Amino acid sequence: MDLGLAGKTALVTGSNRGTGEIIANSLATEGATVLRHANQDQQPEADRDILWGDLASEQGCEQVLQQLQQLLQQQGASIDILVNNYGTTDRHNWEDSNTEKWLQMYQVNVLSAARISQGLIAAMKQQGWGRIINLGTIGSHQPNSIMPAYYAAKGALATMGVSLAKELSHSGVTVNTVSPGYIRTPEVEQAYRRRGKKLGWGEDWSDIVKQIVATDFPNPCGRIAEREEVADLVSFLCSERAGFINGQNIRIDGGAVSYV
């Protein structure tokens, strides 16, 4: 299937590692020119095409937008696709989630995406085409008791996406949120291997996954997602073929959230 991404230019935030890197690779494989972002200036001097800036701050977002504009001018290109992948959490709970924590999670997971989107939507509207994808979590559909500030922020991100989709009505720009369940990242795998060793789950990853599904993430598919599966969904939503999908919060969770 030709996704029609050849000749398109994409920015993927938080794409120097992790799921963001896989998303960036997927878009590049489909023919898009991908500009990558790191939240800290850790890239080698030889690789200056990576934009960098702390998206949890207004100054950092402006820094990234300025670098992006310079690169686009050099390349004679315009921005077509924005994937707001950057976001993170920590293992806080209700007892230790003070006001600072709630504000931090909102800055990291909502305002980072809002600021970058605000900096790019005018150009997308002018050219009459664009795609904005926000990376959420199924916790915005079905939050847990832990990490309340994170889940509340991701819920706000999904709501923001719907609002932005309506703001961009009739512009040719679509906005969607992709909300994964558990993903097999190196960090997740390492954590579960450590846990599995303590609980006697064995060392075979397929056996560990069975225990994850049984104890933490029950779903009809009986496993957790691979990063490439999330990236494939994002790439499709960025494509010409997804032009009538707009303002959605799409779960990729193996059926874990069981409501219609």
Residue, then its C-alpha position, 0 to 999 in steps of 0.5 A: m500500500d502506497l501511503g503517499l508520504a514521498g516528498k512529505t517532511a515530518l517532525v517527530t519529537g522525542s525521536n532520538r530513542g525509544t518508540g519515537e525513533i521507531i516512528a521516525n524510522s517508519l515514516a522515513t521508510e515510507g519516503a518522508t523526510v524526517l526531522r528528529h528531536a532530542n530533548q537534550d543536546q546529546q547528539p554527536e557534533a557530526d549529526r546536527d540535523i537533530l533538533w534539540g530543546d527541552l519541550a517541557s519549557e516554553q523557551g525549549c519549544e521556541q528553540v526547537l521551532q527556530q531550529l526547524q525553521q532554519l532547516l526548512q529554509q535551507q532545504g527549501a521545504s515546508i512542514d507537513i507532518l508533526v508527531n508529538n511523541y515526546g512525553t514521559t512519567d515517573r512512578h508517582n502515586w496520590e500520596d506523593s503527587n504534590t502540586e509541582k508534580w501535577l504541573q510538571m506532568y502537564q508541562v511535559n505531556v500537554l503544553s509540549a505538544a500544544r506549543i509545537s502545534q501552535g508554531l506549525i499549524a499556520a504553515m499547514k493551513q496555508q499549504g492546505w494539507g497537514r497531519i498532527i499525531n499526538l501519542g497518548t495512552i490507553g490510560s486516558h480511557q481507563p486510568n489506574s490509581i497510580m501515576p494520577a498526574y500523568y493519566a490526567a495530563k494524557g487525558a487532557l492531551a486527547t481532549m486538546g487533539v479534538s479541540l485542535a481538529k475542530e479549530l482546523s476544520h476545512s483546512g486539509v489538516t487532520v489531528n488524531t491521538v494514538s493511545p497504546g497499551y503496554i509496549r515492548t520497549p527495552e525499559v519495559e522488557q528489562a523491568y519485567r525480566r527483573r520481576g520475572k526472575k524474582l517471581g520465577w517466571g522463567e527467562d523466556w520472553s514468551d513465558i514472561v509475556k503470558q504472566i504480564v497478560a495474566t497479572d497486569f495487562p489482560n487482553p484478547c490478543g494475549r500479548i503486548a504491542e511491539r513498537e513497530e506496530v504503534a509506528d505503523l498505525v502512526s504512519f498510516l494516520c499521517s498518510e493520504r489514505a487516512g484523510f477522513i480520520n480526524g479528531q480521534n483517540i485511537r487505541i492500540d491495545g489488543g482489545a484491553v479496553s473493552y467498551v464500544 
